[in-house]
């Protein structure tokens, strides 16, 4: 009798976690954008180190903006990472019709590398930055980015990822496509902060 009473209550007492997922988006593939590219200098980069072979960039007198429609199948909390230019720039983001929020590009950039085609140490760098945790509802969400700042509103976005499966970005490796263990059983361990 007690068992028959408790079984229907189990989902309420122990809610099921949302299935693990990672949502990856290439920066160079926005649904809409207003960018001023600088083809003969700022866009002269090592494209082979970019996740999709290119990136979205802005360099000019006006701020650059881009919007991405992201289909979210399962509601829940997702860790939000961007792979963007962290050098002397300002990058902001917003979800749907929310307010713009600045991304702290100086906070522990991971895997920062010079991507200038000529190797010069100027503004052409890329790194992963953890933005934080975002609570998403199911359905189509719009992520917007704004590149602005004092030095010609420069900025770039290679890609971004939303994940609730423990994925930690490393270079251009995508979720589920990371490096495999070697024959001796060694494997790369990519970990995030342990809360």
N, C-alpha and C positions, 0 to 999 in steps of 0.2 A: 504494500500500500504506500509506504513512504517513498519507495523507489519510483513508483508511478507518479507521485507528486513532484519529486525532485528533478526527474529527467527533463521536463519542459523548461525548468528554471536554469539549467546548466548554461545555456548561451548567455543568459543575463549575468550569472555569477562569474563566468569565465569567458568574456567576449573573445571571439575569434579574431586573430590578427589579420590585417590585410595581406594578401599574397605579396611575396617579395617581387619588386620590379625596379628597373632602371629605365628612365626615359632620357634618351640621348638626342640632342639637337645640334646640327651643324650651324655655325654662325653665319656662313655665307649663303644660307638658304632661308631668309626671312619671308614671311608672307607679305610684308610691306616694309619699306625703308626709305629714309631720306639721308643719304650719305654723300660726302664729297671725297672720292678716292683720289689718291695722289700716285698715279701710275709710274712715274719715272723715278721716285725715291721711296716713299713710305711703303708702297706695295711691292718693292723689289726685295723679296724675302725667299728663304729656303722653303718652298712649298711642300717638299717631301717630309718635313717635320710637322706639318699641319694635318689635323685629323682627316679632313676631307680633301686635302690638296689645295686648299685656299682658305681665306678668312674674310670677314667683313671688317672694313676699316673706314675711318673718317679722318680727314686732315684738311682743315679750311676755316673760313671765317664763321661758319654756322655750326651749331651743334648737330651731331648726327643721331638719328633715332632709328630703331628697328623693332618690329613686332613679330612674334612667333605664336602660332596657334598650336597648343600642345594638348593632344587627347589624353585624358587621365581616366583610366578604367576603374581604378580603385581609390577611394578617398583615404586619406591618412596623412601622416607626417613624412616628409621626404627631405633628405639632406640635399642641399642645393650647392653645386660647384660650378664655377665658370673657368674657362681657359681663355685668358685675355691678356692684354698688354698691362703690366703693372708699373711701368716707368713713367713718372711725371705726368700722369693723366688722371682724369676723374671719370668713373663709370658708375652710373646709377641704373636701378631697375625698378619695375613695378609689376604687380600682378593684377590683371584685369583692369579695373578702373580705379585702383588704389593710388596712393601717393608715391612719388619718387623717393627712393631710398638709396643712399650712397653705399657702394661696396668698398670695404676697407682692403684695398689692393696691397697694402704694406703688411697685412697680418699673415705671416707665415706663408708666403708664396711657395708653392711646391714645384720642383723641376724647372725653375726659371732658366731660360736659355736665350742666347742671342740668335735671332733668326734672320739677321741682315744678310742678304745675298753676298755682299762684299765683306762681311765679317766686322764691319765698323761698330764700335760700341756707342751707338746713338740711342734713338728711341725705339728701335725695332726689337722688342723682346716679347716673350710669351711665358706664362706661368699659370698653374692651377691655383685658384683661390677658393677657399670654402666660404660661401656666403652665409650659411646658417641652415636652420631647419624651417621648412615652409609647410603649413597645413593646407592641403588641397582637397577640394570636393571633387567628386566624379563629374566628368563632362569635359568640354573644351575650355581650357584655360588660356589666357593670353599673357605671355611674358613679353615685356617691353624693356628695351635697353636704351640708354642715352649716353653718348660720348661727348664730354664737354670738359672745359678746363682752360687754363691760361695759355697754354702753348698750342695755338691753332686748333683747339678742340680735338686734339688727336686721340686716337684710341683704336683698338682692334678687338675682335671677338672671334676666336677659333671655333669654340663649341661650348655647350653647357650640358649638365646632366643633373637629373633629379633622381634620387635613389633611396629606397628603403630596404635594400637587401645587403647592406654592408659594403657595397662597392666603394673602393677608394681609387680615384683616378691616378694614372701614371702615364705621362706622355700621351701618345695617341691610342693606347690600348682601350678598347671598349669593354663594357660589361660582358662577361662570358667569353671574351676573346683574348684574355691575358696570356702571358707566357706560361708554358707548360713546365712541369718538373723535368729535370735532366735525368739521365739513366741512373745516377747514383741516389736519386730520391730527393735531391735538393730542389727547392722552389723559392721564388721571390715572395716575400711576405710584405704586403702593403697594408698598413694599419692606420687607422684614424685615432683621434684622441679617445681615451677610455673614460667615459663620464662616470 
